């Protein structure tokens, strides 16, 4: 196989692409893989570190408003299409895989025009504009959420695969994780993950939650504030009369490198509703309180959260409705109603797609087999 993988801008587009690339290599070590991104995106730093051949094209996202910049964007996109065409003619891929982001536009479009088999993968319940446009042209469209199918053209060749999740997330053992994190195995464990972006409202609400949880004999909280919000959150927690260092059931960290263990130890997760986070939560079969990031493009996190809430796997709280008191009451209620929590966990597990990577790799292999490299 000769595979071009493209996706960029954010980790949500890059890491699924890398997961597919690694999955292909594991099944076929002789496969040649080229990652195409942009010089300014996160992929320019991340992908070479992973050891994959990396090329760039020129591209810029279209603005929603009519302005002189639109013309410049169109000119850059035209240049990107020409660059992508040259790269594809040189590399001669048997299949092209796009995972989202503006860079997919010129690369996947050029591949479709060259009659190269193409696959795009949409991570979110509400698809991005690039993938919606490309869906009419590509050989196959893989989606994470069944709900997203209604937003694509009826002519699109759709399949629900889920989102690839790191193997260590699925493999982590609860007992070992509880021990490694220094937690009490008999207490109800709440994992709170705000992240470094858009976490301030969650951190604010958690000040009251931690104040109440610190007095609980049956609950323990692990709260990742994000690096940017750590100092401010710690100061507010102390001002509220709680010393996290002295409270045996409260752990506050700027970042969790061992997220696999944190998820394995959790009974309930409070988090944003990014596609990767949701994939990890559901593959572990965890009930969740989802607080979608309100400024995500096209409000896609709310669509993601509603997918889980509508299927009984989560409770959704909109960011504008988030308060410390309300969040505490939600957590307390769920922790005290174990049959309901178990039902949520079962629904979450049902939505999880542990075989997502295997399914995507098989689609890539099948598409590649339909194309013989040209001379």
N, C-alpha and C positions, 0 to 999 in steps of 0.2 A: 504493500500500500504506500501511496504517496499522499499525505494528508496536509491540507492547509487548514489551520485553525485560526479563527479571528474573533476578537471580542475585546472590548476595552473601555477605558474611562473610569470604571469603578471596580472594586473587588467582586461585586455581585456578578459582573460579566466575565472577569478574568479567571477567577478560581474554578468555575464550572468548566471553562475551556481547558484549563490546565489539568483538571481531573480527567476529562475525556482524553487528552493527549497522553497522560500517564497510563490510563486504562488501555489505550491502544498499544502502547509500548510493552506493557506487561503481557498482553496476548500475542503480540507480534514484534519481538525485539528488532527485527530487520526493517520495520516500517520507517519511512522517512517522514518527518513531521516539521513543518514550517509554521511558525506563529506570525501572523501579520497584525500589527497594531499601529498606534501613532507614536510619534517621538515625544509627545507631551503628556501622554496618559500614564497611569500607574503601571501599565503593562511594560513600559520601556525599562523600568527598574526591576519588576518582579520576574518577568519571563526569562531574561538571560540568566538570572540567578538559578533558575530551575534547569538550566542546561539545554534549552531548546533554541534552535536557529530562529532568529528574529529579524523581520524586515518591517519597514514602516511605509505608510502612505499618508498623504495630506487630506485632512477632512475636518469639517467643523459642523457642529449641530445647527440646524435651522432655528431661528428665533420665531416665536409665535406672532410677533408684531411686524408689520410691513415697515421696512426702513432701508436706507442705503446699504446697511450691512448684509442684507439678504443677498444682494448681488455678489458681494465678496464671498459669501458662504457658498453660493452656487458655483462660482469660479473655482474655489478651492476643492469642492466636491468633484467637479469635472476633472481637475488635475489628479485627484485621488483615484478616480476611475481609470485614467490613463496609466497611472503608476501600478494600480492593481492588475490591470490587463497585462502589463509587461512582466510583473512578478509571476503571474499564473502561466504565461507563455514560457517563461524560463524554467519554472519549477515543474511544470507538467503534472499537477496533482490528479489523482484518481477520484478524489472527493474533497469538497470544501465544507467546513463546519463553522457556523457562526453562532455566537452565544449572546449577541446583543451589544448595544453601543453604536455610536455613529459610524465607527470604522467598518462595521459589517456592511453598510450600504454599498460602497464602491466595490468591496471585495466580493461579496456574494452576488451582487448584480453582474459584475464582470464574469464570474464563474458561470452563472446561468446563461449569459449570452454566448459563452464559449461551449455550451452544452456539457459542462462538467456537472456530475451529480452533486447536489447541494442539500445540506441539512441545517436548519436553524433551530435553536433551543430558546424558548421563552421561559424565564424564571418566575415571573410574577403573574398574579391572577388577572391583572389588567395589562395587556401587552404594550410594549413601547412602540412608538410610531414607525421606527425602522423595521422592526419585525413584522408589523401589520402590513407594510408595503411590500416587503420581500416575500411574504407568505404566498402571494399570487404566482410567484416565479419559481420557487424552489421545489426540489423533489420531495422533501419531507419536512414537516413542522412538528417538533417535539415540545410538549408543554408540561409544566409542573402541576398546574391546577386544572381540573376538568372544567371549572367555571370560565376559564379564559377562552375556551373553544368558540363561544358565541361572538367574540369580538373579531374573529378572523373571517376572511372570505369563505363562502360555502365551497369554493373550488379548492381551498387549501387541503393538502393531504396531511391530516392531523393524527397524532398519537400521543397519549398521556404516558409519560415516563417518570415523572417526578424529577427531583434535582439531586445530582450526585452529592453524597455526604462522605466526609473523610472516614476511612475505615476505623480509626481509633475511637470515633464517636460511638459507633455501633458496638465495638468490642469492649468498651470500658465496663469493669465489674463494680457493682454498687458497694459491696463490702470493702473492697480494696480502696475505692474512692473515698468512702467515709473516713477510713483510717488515715489515708494520705492527707486529707484536708483537716484532720484534727476535730472532726465533728462527733456529735453524740448520735449513735445509731438509733436511739429510741425516741428522738425528737423529730417533729415535723420540720422538714427542711425547705425553706423558700430561697430560691436562687433568683436574684434580681440583676438583670443585665441591661444597662442603659446604653453602654457604648460611648465612644468618644464624640460621636456626632449626634446632636439633638437630644442629649440625655438630661439636660438641665431640669426639665419639668419632672422627670421621674426622680431625679436626685432630690428635688425640693419636696415632693410628696413622701419620699422615703424617710425624711427626717422624723415626721410624726409616726410613721410605721415602725421605725426602729425604736423610738421612744416607748411605744406600747409593747413591742415584741421583747424588748430588754427585760420587761417585768413578767414575761410569760415563762412558765415552767415547762411547757410542752412544745415550744417552737424555737427554731434557730434560723438566722438569716445570714446569707452570704450575698453581699451587695458589691457589684462591680460598678464603680461610678464613672469610669472613663478617666483618662489621665488629666484632661482639662478641668474636670469638675471635682477632683479628689479633695484638694485643699479646702475649697469653699464648702463642700458637703461635710467634711470632718469638723470644720469650725461651727457649722450650724447644728450638727448633732451634739457637740459638746455644749453649745449655748443652750440647747434644749435639756441639758442635765444628764446626758448619757456619755460615759467614757467607753468607747468601743473596745479599748485595750483591756479594760477591767470587766466588761460584760462578757461572760463566757459563751453566750449564745449569739453573739453578734460579730460578724467578720466583714470589714469594709476594706476593699482593695481598689487601687486605681485600674488594675488590669489583671485578668486571669489567663495565664499562659496554659494552664491545664484545664481548659474548658471541657474536655472529654470527661474528666473526673468530676467537675462541678455538675454537669448534666446527669451523670450517673448517680450522684448522691442526692439529687433534688427530688422532692415530692411535688413541687409546684414551681413553675417558672413565670416570672414577671419580666416582660421584655418588649422591644419594638417588634415590628412585623415584617422585617426583611425576609426575602425568600430563603436565603441560606439559613437564617435562624430558625424559621419555621420548619424547614426540612430536617434540621438537627433535632428539634423538639419532637416532631412527629415520628421520626425513625426510632427515638427512644420511648415513644408512647407516653409522653408527659402532658398533663393538663397545664394550661397556660392562661395567664391574664395578659392580653395583648393590648399595647398602647401604641397604635400606629403613628409613625413620624409624620406630622401633618404637612411637611414641606417636600415630601418625596415627589418625584416627577409623576404627573398625572394622578397624584394621590394613590399610587398603586399599593402602598402599604395598607391602606384601609380595605381595599379589595382583598388583599391577602388575609387580613385578619377576619373579615366577614366570612371568608371561605371556611375557616376553622370554627368560628362561632356558629355559623348556620349548620354545621355538621356535628355540633355538640362537643367539640374538642377544646373549646376555649371560651373565655369571657372577654369581650372587647370593651375597653374604655377609651373614648376619644380623648385626645390630648387636651382639648378645650374643656372637657368635663372632669379632668383629673384633679383630685384633691387628696391630701394626706388621709383625711378621715374616710373618704370614700374608698380609697385603696386598701386601708386597713380593714374596713368592714368586709370588703370582698375577700381578702385573704383569710380573715378570721372565719367567715362563713364557710368558705371552701374547706378549710382545715378541720372544721368541726362536723362536716357532713361527709364522712368518708365514703358511703355508698355512691353519692353523687360524684365525688372526686374520682372514684374508681371507674364510673361510667364514662367520665370525660377522658380518662386515660385510655380506656378501651377504644373510644372514638378516635383519639389522637393516633394510637397505634395502627388503626385501620387505614388512616390517611397516609401514614408513612410509606415511603417507597425505598426500602433497603436495596432493591435490585436496580435502582435508577441508572447507575453507572454501567452495569452489565448490559442493560437494555440499549442504552445509547451507543455503546461500543459495537454491539451487534448490528445496529442500524447503519453505523458508519462502515462496518465491514461489508454489509450487504450492498450498500450503495457503491462502495469502491469496486466491488466485483462486477458492477455493470459498466465500468469504464476502463478501457485499456489505454495506458499512457501513449500519447502521440509522439512521434519522432520529431 
